[in-house]
Amino acid sequence: MTRQEQGYFDLGRFLEPKRRAAGAGQQTKSNVIVSMVVIAQLHRLVFRNVAANVAAAQHVRRDADVCNATGVVPTAAVLEMVRQSAIYSGGELLLDDEPFGFTKDTYLLYYSCQVVLAGSTKLSDSALQSFLQQLFGRPAMDSLEKLDLARCRGAGPKAVSTLVALLVESSGLYKLRHLDISGIRISTSMMTALCHSLHVHPAIRCLHIADTTLGVHPNAASCLQDLLAAPLEVLGLGWNCFSEEALKSLGDMLSGHKRLRELHMPNCDSCVGSHSSTHVFLEGLYRNSSLTTLDLSMNRLDSFGALILEDSLAQHAKLKELYMNQNPLGSHGLRCLLRLLSLSSCGLRLLEAYGCQGSEKPTYQATEPSGLYRLDLSLAHGRSLLRLLYKTCEALKLDIPQVELVLALTRIELCENKLEP
């Protein structure tokens, strides 16, 4: 089998006619041709676009020279960064000195639109700070659109303060659209500064800030207001335990947010009290019209929580995916969600509910709603059940005067006269 049949491409042979036609004054140096052929053999590249592959060969050679000069021995992960024209960990753990020989070659950054160091738990705070400082100014400020530092648990105050500066300074990453800092523990003062910097950033669209201690911030509601003031389309808040006040504020702010498409909130319940603190958030969803994906997994949502969702999402035409995994819904809660799925006025197309066994808390029977109800209107599920009963009256074309309502402070008793035993 010839070398061409094995996938190798001889650049010297291909460029020879073009070099002769261009004249002796524009001849390509033989040593450059040889080096490019060697690189093509090492990476088994079949070059279809000569100009693009000459550029690829040049920055591979430049980065190899930088590593030789600095004494850094690149791993397979670092070589993969060069091949993909991106600073990318490749799923391997990077050590402190490994990414930096390559970022010193600014030629690579001209072609890098993303930095993905997710899972690099061995990188220290100082190393990450030094790395982020190299992203100031050109070329990174003109090209970088994605920065993924998820689970870089070595990041501390130095790295976070540098990140904040990158978001607000004129020489920073003003074109950044995707930021993931999940799993990084951030202090209260730095969290406040970070949320404000995200608020004023002109381009950020996707933000993942899960497991960052945002939930225990004394002004978590104010931080959430800053985040939702930004034109976000995707927001990940999972594994931050929010108070009921913060979650109510989040639900109120979603009513006026027209761009947010995906909201991921697994395990955000504060685990205080007999009911999930997310109930007040769920009740506020009826005023939102932009969400297409909602993840509420692991939030202690029982049949009462499912009842609130049945009420608040009944007219939500844009919602397509709802994730309710690992919530103690029980059969009554699942019935609420299945009724929601069947509504023509709701756009829901995917309902995922794994591991939702729970204690049975009957709420009401949609096929036989008559009876005596005692509702505490200070609770979200009490208000939702009242609204559902009113909707039932409308569906059965019953006038409100035909239904006996007894109001007393926060308790309501309702029964239909003709069905009363």
C-alpha positions as CSV (number, residue, x, y, z in Angstrom):
1,M,0.0,0.0,0.0
2,T,1.4,3.4,-1.0
3,R,1.7,6.3,1.5
4,Q,-1.1,8.2,-0.3
5,E,-3.4,5.1,0.1
6,Q,-2.6,5.1,3.8
7,G,-3.9,8.7,4.2
8,Y,-0.6,10.6,4.0
9,F,-0.3,13.6,1.9
10,D,3.0,14.8,0.4
11,L,2.8,18.6,0.5
12,G,6.1,19.0,-1.3
13,R,4.8,17.1,-4.3
14,F,1.6,19.0,-4.3
15,L,3.1,22.4,-4.0
16,E,6.0,21.8,-6.5
17,P,4.1,22.9,-9.7
18,K,2.7,26.0,-7.9
19,R,6.2,26.9,-6.7
20,R,7.7,26.7,-10.2
21,A,4.9,28.8,-11.6
22,A,5.3,31.5,-9.0
23,G,9.0,31.9,-9.9
24,A,12.3,31.6,-8.1
25,G,11.6,34.7,-5.9
26,Q,8.6,33.0,-4.2
27,Q,10.1,29.5,-3.6
28,T,9.1,27.9,-0.3
29,K,12.0,26.9,1.9
30,S,12.6,23.1,1.8
31,N,13.0,22.8,5.5
32,V,9.5,24.2,6.1
33,I,8.0,21.7,3.6
34,V,9.8,18.8,5.3
35,S,8.6,19.9,8.7
36,M,5.0,20.1,7.5
37,V,5.2,16.7,6.0
38,V,6.5,15.2,9.3
39,I,3.7,16.9,11.2
40,A,1.1,15.6,8.7
41,Q,2.5,12.0,9.2
42,L,2.4,12.3,13.0
43,H,-1.2,13.5,13.0
44,R,-2.4,11.4,10.0
45,L,-4.1,14.5,8.5
46,V,-5.6,14.4,5.0
47,F,-5.3,18.1,3.9
48,R,-8.1,19.4,1.8
49,N,-7.5,23.1,2.3
50,V,-3.8,23.9,1.9
51,A,-4.0,27.3,3.5
52,A,-5.7,26.0,6.6
53,N,-3.3,23.2,7.1
54,V,-0.2,25.3,6.6
55,A,-1.6,27.4,9.5
56,A,-2.2,24.3,11.6
57,A,1.4,23.1,10.9
58,Q,2.9,26.4,11.8
59,H,1.2,26.7,15.2
60,V,1.9,23.1,16.1
61,R,5.6,23.8,15.3
62,R,5.6,27.1,17.3
63,D,4.0,25.5,20.4
64,A,6.5,22.6,20.2
65,D,9.3,25.2,20.2
66,V,7.8,26.9,23.2
67,C,7.7,23.7,25.2
68,N,11.3,22.9,24.3
69,A,12.4,26.4,25.4
70,T,10.5,26.3,28.7
71,G,11.2,22.6,29.5
72,V,7.6,21.6,29.6
73,V,6.8,18.1,28.5
74,P,3.3,18.2,26.9
75,T,0.8,15.4,27.7
76,A,-1.7,14.0,25.2
77,A,-4.3,16.5,26.5
78,V,-2.1,19.5,25.6
79,L,-1.3,18.0,22.1
80,E,-5.1,17.7,21.6
81,M,-5.4,21.4,22.4
82,V,-3.1,22.3,19.6
83,R,-4.8,19.9,17.1
84,Q,-8.3,21.4,17.8
85,S,-7.0,25.1,18.0
86,A,-8.6,25.3,21.5
87,I,-7.3,25.2,25.0
88,Y,-8.9,22.0,26.1
89,S,-8.2,19.5,28.8
90,G,-9.4,16.5,26.9
91,G,-10.9,15.0,30.0
92,E,-7.4,14.5,31.6
93,L,-6.1,16.1,34.7
94,L,-3.7,19.0,34.0
95,L,-0.8,20.0,36.2
96,D,0.1,23.6,37.0
97,D,2.8,24.0,34.3
98,E,1.1,22.2,31.4
99,P,-1.3,24.7,29.8
100,F,1.0,27.7,30.0
101,G,3.7,26.9,27.4
102,F,0.9,26.9,24.8
103,T,-0.8,30.1,25.9
104,K,2.5,31.9,25.5
105,D,2.2,31.3,21.8
106,T,-0.4,33.9,21.0
107,Y,-0.8,32.5,17.5
108,L,-2.8,29.7,19.0
109,L,-5.2,32.1,20.8
110,Y,-6.0,33.8,17.5
111,Y,-7.7,30.5,16.4
112,S,-9.1,29.6,19.9
113,C,-12.7,30.4,20.6
114,Q,-13.0,28.3,23.7
115,V,-11.0,27.4,26.8
116,V,-12.2,24.1,28.4
117,L,-10.4,23.1,31.6
118,A,-13.3,21.3,33.2
119,G,-12.3,18.7,35.8
120,S,-8.7,19.9,36.2
121,T,-8.8,19.6,39.9
122,K,-4.9,19.6,40.2
123,L,-4.6,23.2,39.0
124,S,-3.8,25.5,42.0
125,D,-5.2,29.0,42.6
126,S,-2.0,30.7,41.6
127,A,-1.7,28.6,38.4
128,L,-5.2,29.4,37.4
129,Q,-4.6,33.1,38.2
130,S,-1.5,33.2,36.0
131,F,-3.4,31.4,33.2
132,L,-6.4,33.8,33.3
133,Q,-4.1,36.8,33.3
134,Q,-2.9,35.7,29.9
135,L,-6.4,36.1,28.5
136,F,-6.4,39.9,28.9
137,G,-6.0,41.9,25.7
138,R,-5.6,40.6,22.2
139,P,-6.0,38.1,20.8
140,A,-8.2,36.4,23.4
141,M,-10.5,39.4,23.9
142,D,-11.4,39.3,20.2
143,S,-11.9,35.5,19.8
144,L,-12.7,33.8,23.1
145,E,-16.4,32.9,23.4
146,K,-16.4,30.0,25.9
147,L,-14.6,29.6,29.2
148,D,-15.3,26.3,31.1
149,L,-13.6,26.0,34.5
150,A,-16.1,23.6,36.0
151,R,-14.8,21.5,38.9
152,C,-11.4,23.3,39.0
153,R,-11.6,23.1,42.7
154,G,-8.2,24.6,43.2
155,A,-9.5,28.0,42.2
156,G,-9.5,30.4,45.0
157,P,-9.7,34.2,45.6
158,K,-6.9,35.0,43.2
159,A,-8.4,33.2,40.3
160,V,-11.9,34.4,41.0
161,S,-10.8,38.0,41.3
162,T,-9.0,37.7,38.0
163,L,-12.1,36.3,36.4
164,V,-14.2,39.2,37.7
165,A,-11.6,41.6,36.1
166,L,-11.9,39.7,32.8
167,L,-15.6,40.3,32.8
168,V,-15.6,44.0,33.5
169,E,-12.4,45.5,32.2
170,S,-12.2,46.9,28.7
171,S,-9.3,44.6,27.8
172,G,-11.2,41.6,29.1
173,L,-13.3,39.0,27.5
174,Y,-16.1,41.2,26.2
175,K,-17.2,38.6,23.6
176,L,-17.6,35.8,26.1
177,R,-20.9,34.0,25.7
178,H,-20.5,30.8,27.7
179,L,-19.2,30.6,31.3
180,D,-19.1,27.6,33.5
181,I,-17.7,27.9,37.0
182,S,-19.6,25.0,38.6
183,G,-18.0,23.3,41.6
184,I,-15.8,26.3,42.5
185,R,-16.3,27.5,46.1
186,I,-16.6,31.3,46.0
187,S,-16.6,33.6,49.1
188,T,-19.4,35.9,49.9
189,S,-17.6,39.1,48.8
190,M,-16.3,37.6,45.6
191,M,-19.8,36.2,44.8
192,T,-21.3,39.7,45.0
193,A,-18.6,41.1,42.7
194,L,-19.0,38.2,40.3
195,C,-22.8,38.5,40.0
196,H,-22.5,42.3,39.4
197,S,-19.8,41.7,36.7
198,L,-22.1,39.2,35.0
199,H,-24.9,41.7,35.2
200,V,-23.0,44.4,33.2
201,H,-21.3,42.0,30.8
202,P,-22.6,42.7,27.2
203,A,-22.5,39.2,25.6
204,I,-22.9,36.5,28.3
205,R,-25.7,34.1,27.3
206,C,-25.0,30.8,29.0
207,L,-24.0,30.6,32.7
208,H,-23.5,27.6,34.9
209,I,-22.9,28.5,38.5
210,A,-23.9,25.3,40.2
211,D,-22.4,24.2,43.6
212,T,-20.7,27.6,44.2
213,T,-22.2,28.4,47.7
214,L,-24.5,31.0,46.1
215,G,-27.4,29.6,48.1
216,V,-25.9,30.4,51.5
217,H,-25.0,34.0,50.4
218,P,-26.8,36.4,52.9
219,N,-28.1,38.4,49.9
220,A,-28.8,35.5,47.6
221,A,-32.0,37.2,46.3
222,S,-30.0,40.3,45.3
223,C,-27.4,38.1,43.5
224,L,-30.1,36.3,41.6
225,Q,-31.6,39.7,40.6
226,D,-28.2,40.7,39.1
227,L,-27.9,37.4,37.2
228,L,-31.4,37.6,35.7
229,A,-30.8,41.2,34.8
230,A,-28.3,39.9,32.2
231,P,-29.7,38.7,28.9
232,L,-29.2,35.0,29.7
233,E,-30.6,32.2,27.7
234,V,-29.3,29.3,29.8
235,L,-28.9,29.3,33.6
236,G,-27.6,26.5,35.8
237,L,-28.2,27.0,39.5
238,G,-28.1,23.4,40.7
239,W,-26.7,22.2,44.1
240,N,-27.1,25.6,45.7
241,C,-29.6,25.4,48.6
242,F,-31.7,28.6,48.4
243,S,-34.0,30.0,51.1
244,E,-37.7,30.4,50.4
245,E,-37.3,34.1,50.1
246,A,-34.6,33.8,47.4
247,L,-36.7,31.3,45.5
248,K,-39.7,33.5,45.7
249,S,-37.6,36.4,44.3
250,L,-36.4,34.1,41.5
251,G,-40.0,33.2,40.5
252,D,-41.0,36.9,40.5
253,M,-38.0,37.8,38.3
254,L,-38.8,35.1,35.8
255,S,-42.1,36.7,35.1
256,G,-40.4,39.6,33.3
257,H,-37.5,37.6,31.7
258,K,-38.2,37.1,28.0
259,R,-34.9,35.4,26.9
260,L,-34.2,32.6,29.4
261,R,-34.8,29.3,27.6
262,E,-33.2,26.7,30.0
263,L,-33.3,26.7,33.8
264,H,-31.5,23.9,35.6
265,M,-32.2,23.7,39.4
266,P,-31.4,20.2,40.7
267,N,-31.1,20.0,44.5
268,C,-31.9,23.7,45.3
269,D,-34.2,23.0,48.2
270,S,-33.1,24.4,51.5
271,C,-34.4,21.3,53.3
272,V,-36.1,23.5,56.0
273,G,-39.6,22.8,57.1
274,S,-42.1,20.1,56.2
275,H,-42.6,21.3,52.6
276,S,-40.1,22.0,49.9
277,S,-39.0,25.7,49.8
278,T,-39.4,25.5,46.0
279,H,-43.2,25.7,46.2
280,V,-43.3,29.5,46.1
281,F,-41.0,29.4,43.1
282,L,-43.2,26.9,41.3
283,E,-46.3,29.1,41.9
284,G,-44.6,32.0,40.2
285,L,-44.0,30.1,37.0
286,Y,-47.4,30.8,35.6
287,R,-46.2,34.4,34.7
288,N,-43.3,33.1,32.7
289,S,-43.6,32.5,28.9
290,S,-40.0,31.9,27.7
291,L,-38.7,28.7,29.3
292,T,-38.4,25.6,27.1
293,T,-36.5,23.4,29.5
294,L,-36.9,23.1,33.3
295,D,-34.9,20.8,35.6
296,L,-36.3,20.4,39.1
297,S,-34.7,17.1,40.1
298,M,-34.0,16.3,43.7
299,N,-36.0,19.1,45.3
300,R,-38.2,17.1,47.8
301,L,-41.2,17.8,45.6
302,D,-44.2,15.7,46.6
303,S,-47.7,15.5,45.3
304,F,-48.4,19.1,46.5
305,G,-45.5,20.3,44.4
306,A,-46.8,18.5,41.4
307,L,-50.2,20.0,42.0
308,I,-48.7,23.5,41.9
309,L,-46.9,22.7,38.6
310,E,-50.2,21.4,37.1
311,D,-51.7,24.7,37.9
312,S,-48.9,27.1,37.0
313,L,-47.8,25.4,33.8
314,A,-51.2,24.7,32.3
315,Q,-51.0,27.6,29.9
316,H,-47.2,27.5,29.2
317,A,-47.1,26.9,25.5
318,K,-43.3,27.1,25.1
319,L,-42.2,24.6,27.7
320,K,-41.0,21.4,26.0
321,E,-38.9,19.5,28.6
322,L,-39.5,18.9,32.3
323,Y,-37.2,16.9,34.5
324,M,-38.5,15.7,37.9
325,N,-36.2,12.9,38.8
326,Q,-35.6,11.8,42.4
327,N,-38.6,13.6,43.8
328,P,-41.1,11.8,46.2
329,L,-44.1,12.5,44.0
330,G,-46.0,9.3,44.6
331,S,-48.8,8.2,42.3
332,H,-50.9,11.2,43.0
333,G,-48.1,13.6,42.1
334,L,-47.4,11.6,38.9
335,R,-51.1,11.8,38.0
336,C,-50.9,15.6,38.3
337,L,-47.9,15.7,35.9
338,L,-49.6,13.3,33.4
339,R,-52.6,15.5,33.3
340,L,-50.3,18.4,32.6
341,L,-48.7,16.5,29.8
342,S,-52.1,15.8,28.2
343,L,-53.2,19.4,28.1
344,S,-53.4,20.9,24.7
345,S,-52.7,24.3,26.1
346,C,-49.3,23.2,27.5
347,G,-46.4,22.7,25.1
348,L,-44.8,19.9,27.2
349,R,-43.4,17.1,25.1
350,L,-40.9,15.4,27.4
351,L,-41.5,14.5,31.1
352,E,-38.7,12.6,32.9
353,A,-39.5,11.3,36.3
354,Y,-37.1,8.5,37.5
355,G,-37.1,7.4,41.1
356,C,-40.2,9.3,42.2
357,Q,-41.7,6.8,44.7
358,G,-43.1,8.6,47.7
359,S,-45.7,8.6,50.4
360,E,-49.3,9.0,49.1
361,K,-50.7,12.5,49.8
362,P,-54.1,12.6,48.0
363,T,-54.9,16.1,46.9
364,Y,-58.1,15.9,44.8
365,Q,-59.5,13.7,42.1
366,A,-59.9,15.4,38.8
367,T,-62.6,12.9,37.7
368,E,-64.6,13.3,40.9
369,P,-63.7,16.7,42.4
370,S,-66.8,17.1,44.5
371,G,-66.3,17.1,48.3
372,L,-65.2,19.1,51.2
373,Y,-61.9,20.9,51.0
374,R,-60.0,22.7,53.8
375,L,-57.3,24.9,52.3
376,D,-54.7,26.9,54.0
377,L,-54.3,29.9,51.7
378,S,-51.0,30.9,53.3
379,L,-49.5,27.9,51.5
380,A,-48.7,27.7,47.8
381,H,-50.4,24.4,47.2
382,G,-53.6,25.6,49.0
383,R,-53.8,28.6,46.6
384,S,-53.1,26.3,43.6
385,L,-55.8,23.8,44.6
386,L,-58.3,26.7,44.9
387,R,-57.5,27.9,41.4
388,L,-57.8,24.3,40.0
389,L,-61.3,24.1,41.7
390,Y,-62.3,27.3,40.0
391,K,-61.1,25.9,36.7
392,T,-63.1,22.8,37.3
393,C,-66.2,24.9,37.9
394,E,-65.6,26.7,34.6
395,A,-65.1,23.4,32.7
396,L,-68.3,22.0,34.2
397,K,-70.1,25.3,33.4
398,L,-71.1,25.8,37.0
399,D,-71.7,29.3,38.1
400,I,-69.8,30.4,41.2
401,P,-73.1,31.1,43.1
402,Q,-73.9,27.4,42.6
403,V,-70.9,26.5,44.7
404,E,-70.9,27.2,48.4
405,L,-67.8,29.1,49.5
406,V,-67.0,29.7,53.2
407,L,-64.1,32.0,53.7
408,A,-62.5,32.4,57.1
409,L,-59.1,34.1,57.3
410,T,-56.7,31.6,55.7
411,R,-59.1,28.7,55.5
412,I,-61.6,27.9,52.8
413,E,-64.3,25.2,52.6
414,L,-65.8,24.3,49.3
415,C,-68.5,21.9,48.3
416,E,-71.0,21.6,45.5
417,N,-74.5,21.8,46.8
418,K,-76.1,19.1,44.7
419,L,-73.3,16.6,45.4
420,E,-73.1,17.2,49.1
421,P,-73.9,14.0,51.0
